[in-house]
Amino acid sequence: MSPAAGRPRSGRLPLRVRRAPVPWERQAPTWRAARPSVIAEALKRARSRPSGNWYVIGASRALPPGKVLGVTVGSTEVVAWRDEEGRLRTGPGACPHLGAPLRDSPVRCGTLVCHWHGLALDGGPFAGWEPYPAFDDGVLLWVRLDREGGELPSQRPRVPSRPRVRDAVEAVYCGVGRCEPEDVVANRLDPWHGAWFHPYSFVDLTVTGTPEDGPADGDGFTVDVSFKVAGRLVVPVRARFTAPGPRTVVMHIVEGEGAGSVVETHATPLAPDRWGKPRTAVTEALVAASDRRGFAVARAAAPLLRPLMRASAGRLWRDDLAYAERRWELRDRGTFPG
């Protein structure tokens, strides 16, 4: 990355002007570099890594006290809520009495009360209902499902390294696609498509390091790219993509504006749709940080920024979920060329 694209000195604007912008159709093709074997090997390594049977089920902010979250992870129905002390509680989504859907039941003073016959759950074992291990990392909610994952369980999920929430602005996007988690992960392990498939957000993208390049790049992809702001104004950064688990891909900004910021993408298998086709939830956490003195203003404006951050992520995922769904369709037909 050129010095102009590196981390800006404090007090200087991070914006750059593209001196000689290249039209979309004239940018260098990336299809030769984006070799299917490289992406497939990266996906294979990601899928071989342990998850400890932990699954992301939503955003921490999306589950305030008194609210109930219901989700079916694979074939396991899960209900989640917060107890009187605000701690995350999770367990089977069916009432142990006669199977009522607990996602439709209210929470009273931290206790989930079944709306069929009044069976009350405080989060501990009761009447045949056994809780699932749960973890709230301050940004995302996790549940451990040992029967679903089938791995050696871990005490806690492997939460990626990220800036402290109090020093950052965080937002979480949630979407659902008709595909499997591997299709979402494969999409994120293909950085070459960025400037071609998302020209409204990314320009001047170059993959400068891949897992094949050896120890210097470890087991990730390093990318120099510019985020579009308006017209010819861009913010150049260097980003690094890694896959610490079978359903997670993390992008760290390692140089440039916002160095240290993180985008985590988590793929969670859901119950199939009515036609038996797979569904996957995408939960993407954006944790933005900066050492600029003016960033305190951004933190103060976080309630206004979060919807904008989610909207930006949603625009990208509208395309990327179509990408992942297409990949699954081809795999299902046995015609995927990768």
N, C-alpha and C positions, 0 to 999 in steps of 0.2 A: 504494500500500500504506500502511496506517495505521502510525503510529509503533510501535504494539504489535506489528505484524507485521514490523517492520524488524529489522535486526541487533541482537541483544540485547547489552546492556552486559556486559562481562566480569564474571563472578561471579554473574550472574543466571540463573535457570533459563530455558531457552528455551520451556518448556511454557506454553500458554495454555488457558484454560477457555472453551469455546464457551458464551457467555451465553444465546443463544437458538437452539439448533440447529434446523435446518430438516429435516424428514423428507425422505427420498430423493425421494418422489413429489411433494413440494411445492417442490423447488428450481426455480430459473428454467430453463426449457427453453433449450438451446443450439443447437438445430437451425437456427434462422434465421441465427445468427452464423456457424455452421460451414458456410459456403457451399462447395459442391463446387468452384466455380471458383477460390476462394482456395487450397484445398488442392491442386488440380490445377496451378495456376501455381507454387506452391512446389515441388511435385514436379518439374515441368518444369525449373525452374532448378537444382535439385539434380542432376538427371540430366545436365544440360549441363556440369557442372563436371568438371574433369579428375581422374582418380584416379592417373595415372601407371602404370596397370595393376597396382596393388597390391591384394591381397586379404588380409583377416584370416583366419587358419586355426586360431586357438585361443588359449589363455591361456599366458603364459610359465611359470607355475607348473605347468601340466599337462604340461610336457615336461622332466622332470628328466634329467640325464645317464643314459644307458643305456636310455632309453625311445624308442620309435619312434612317430611320428604319421603316419597315412595318410589322405588325403582326396582326393576328386575334385572339383575346382573347375570347374564347367561340364563340359567334356569332357576336362579335363586331370587326369590322375592324378598326385598329388604325394606324395612321402615327405619327412619331416622328422625330424631328430635333432640331437644336439649332439656336436661333436667333442671331442677330449681336453681342449681348453681351455674347453669349455662354450659355444662359439659355435654359433649356429643354422646348420644346413646343410639345404638343400632341393634337390630335383631330381625328375626323372621317377620315377614310382612303379613302373615296370616295369624289371626287370633288362635291360640291353642284350644279354645273352647269349641267353636263351631266353624272356624275358618274365615271369619269376617276380614275384609281388607282393612288393615290397620291404618293404611295411608289416608283413609277417609274419617278416621277417628280424631277427636279433639285432644288437645293437651291442656290440662288444668294443673297449675302450680307445679309444672315440671313432670307431671304424671300423664302418661298416655292412657286414655280411658276408652275402651272399646265401645262403639256406638250401638252394638247389637244387644249386649247384655251387661255392660258396665264393668267388665274385667279390667282392673287397673294395673298398669305396668310402670314401675319406677326406673326401669333400666336394668334391674337385677333379675336373676332366675326366678321364675314364678309360674306355677300351674303348668309346667311342661314347656314354657317359653324360655329359651336360652339365648342370652345376648351374643352378638358378634363383637369381636374386638374392633374398636373404632379409634380414629385419630383425627384431630383437627389441627392442622399446621399453621393456622392463622390466615391462610389464603384458600386452601382446598380441604375438602372432607374426604376421608378415606374409610373403607371398611375392609376387614380381612375375612375372606371366605375360603376356608381351607378345603372344603369339598369341591368348590368351584375351581380353585387354582391347582390343587393337587401337588403343590410343591412343599418343601420344608418351610414351615411358617417362620416368620421373623417377628420380633417383638414390636417393631415399628416399621412403617414404610420408609423407603429410601428417598427422602425428600431432597430434590436437587438443591445445590447451593444457590442462594438468591440473596438480594439485599434485604436488610431488615425492613419489615413492613412500615415501621414508624418513620423510616428514612426514605421511603419510596412512595410512588403512586401505583396502586395495583388495581387491576380489573380482570374479570373472568368472563370469557365467552363460552357458551354452551351450544352445541348443535348436534344433530343426529343425521347419520347417513346410512344408506342401504349397502353396507359392505361389512367387512370384518376388520378387527383392529390392525391386522398386518397391512391392510391396504392404506390405512391412515399413516402408519409408521413409514411405509415405503414412500409415500408422498413426501414426507418430511425429510427422508434420507435421499431425496433427489433435488439438491439445491440448484441444479442447472436449469430448471424450468422457470425460475423466478421472473426474470426480465421478459421472457417470451409470453408466459401465461398470465402474469400480473403486471403489465406495463404501466398501469395506473398508479402502482406503488413503488416498483423497483426499476432501476436503470443501471447501466454500466456494471453489470454483474460479471464477476470472474471468480471461478472456483480455483483458489490458489493452493489448496492442500486436500488430499483425500487419504483414507486409511492405507491405500497402496503406497503412499509416499514414505512410509516407515515411521520410526520413533519420533521424528520431528513433528508429525501431525497426529501421532497416537492413533486413536481409533475414531476420529471424527473428520468432519469436512470443514475447511476454512474458506470463507467467502468474503471477497471485497465487493461491496454493493453500495449504491446510493438510494436513499429513500426520497421519493419525490415529495416536494412541498407544494409548489405552485410554479407553473411555467418551467423556466430553466433553473429554478432554485431547488437544490437538493441538499441532503445531509449524508455525507459519505461515512461509512463505518466498516469495520472488519468484524465479522460474526463467525461463530464456531458452533457447529451442530454435532451433538453427541446423543447416543441412545443408551442411557444408564439401565434401562430395563426393557422387558419385552413389549410394553405398551406405552412407552414414554420416549419422547424426543425433546431435547432441550437446546435452545439457541441462546448462547451468551454473546453479548456485545463485548468484544475484547479490546477494541481500539476505536477511537472516535467519540463522537458525542454520545453520552449515556453509557460509557464503558462500565461494565458491571451489571447492566440491566439484563433481564432474563425473560425469555418466552418459553414456557413449558407447555408441551402438547401431550395430553393423556388420552388414550383410547380405551374405552370400557365397553365390553360386549354387552348388548342388551338382549331381551327376549326377541325372537324372530317376529316378523310382521305376520299378518293374517294369511299370507301366501307362503309362509315358511322361509322367507328370505332373511338373511342376517341383517342385524341393525347394530350400529356402533355409535356410542356417544363420544363426541369430541369435547373435552374440557380443556380450554387453553387459558393459562394464567399469564398475564403480562405484568411484570413487576419492573417498573421504570425507576431509574435512579440517576442522579447527576451530582457532580461536585460543585456545580455552579451556585453561586450565592443566591441567584434568583430562583433556584429550584424550590425554595421554601414557599414561594408564591404558588407554584404548581401544586405542592402538597396541600396548601390551604384551599385550592380550587379543585381538589380531588373529586368531590361529589359531582362537579360539572364535567370533569375530564373523563370519568369512568364510562359514561354512556358513549362518548366519542371514541374511546379506545375499543369498546365492545363493537361499535358499528364498523370501525376500521377492520377489526379482526373478522367480523361477520362477512364483510365484502370479500376478503381473501378466502374464507372458508366456503363461501358459496361456490367458488371455482374449485377449490381443492377437494371438497366433498364430491363434486361431479367427477373430478379426476379419480378419486378413490373408488367411487361407485362404478365407473367405467372399468377400472382395473379388476374389480371383483367380477363384473359381468363377463369379462374375457376369461378370467380364471375358471369361472363356473362352466363356461362353454368349452374349456380346454383349448382356447385359441390365444391365450396371452403369450406374446412373443418374448417376454423377459425371462 
